[in-house]
Structures are given as C-alpha cells and as structure tokens.
Amino acid sequence: MMIHPSTAFRSVVVLLGVLAGTALPAQPRAHDAVTKELLRLEDAWGKAEIAKDGDALGQLLAEDYVGIGPDGGTANKADYVASIKANEDTYVSGEDTDRMVRVYGNTAVDTGLWTETLKKGDGTVTSRYRWTSVWIKQADGRWLCVTMQAVRVPEGC
C-alpha cells in the first residue's frame, strides 16, 4: 500500500499538534513556579530590610551583586548588607505592590513599587520607589539577585 504524500503530511501535522499541545502547558507552569519563588524572595527582601537583618538579605544576593540607589550611587553586596544593618531609621511599614515577573530561562526580571513609612523625629515620612531587580538561577537551583535599581517616585505620580 502506498501512502499518499498529503496523508503523510497530515499525519505529521496532527502528530506535531498533539506533541505541542502536551508540551505547551509545562512552560506556563514552570513560569508560574518561578514567579511564585521570586515573589517569595522579594517579600523576604522587604522583611529583611524592615528587620534590619543584613544576614538574611545577604542570602538573597549574588557575590558580585551591584545595587543602584535612588541617588545614583552604587553598592556592592558587602556595602549594601552593612548599610541595612546600620540603618537607623525605624520602619512603621513597608510593602511591595504592582509586581511583574518576567522569566527568560535562567534569568528573571522583577519589577515593583515599594512603599515605606519611616518614623523620623516626631513624625512619619512615606516614600515610594519603583524598582527593578535581575535574578539568575544558580547551578544549585537557588535564585540570587545580581543587580537592583530603585528610583524614587515623586509625590503625585
């Protein structure tokens, strides 16, 4: 029996469709898992800052981490961890909102809006910062932040 070329082609197309249909759902699930993990890590970052727990924060940062602050200054991992430990501000609250995680294989970019209220003298000051952090999945499966940049959001924006 001879297989007609158009029948063979349809069979290949159907087979590819079935394979694609079973392979596609895995990617969104993988991205969902990464997104969930990065949301957890960024939440841990915020809690570490509020608690002035530089050691916990250091566990989230790659050894070659470089942060860029709202003033344009830079800090390596050691300097940033030390600044968190030495921070004299008293947090009233801190919260991340407006989050978006984008995954590119073993690299992820996370953005958000950090709103903090600090006790200053007899009053409080609330500030907002837009931030972007870049995370790299390590060989051992951990995600570490390699860079972060924060920009102060002016009032009214």
Secondary structure, DSSP 8 states (H G I E B T S, - for coil): ----HHHHHHHHHHHHHHHHHHHTTHHHHHHHHHHHHHHHHHHHHHHHHHHT-HHHHHTTEEEEEEEE-TTS-EEEHHHHHHHHHH---EEEEEEEEEEEEEEETTEEEEEEEEEEEEEETTEEEEEEEEEEEEEEE-TTS-EEEEEEEEEE--TT-
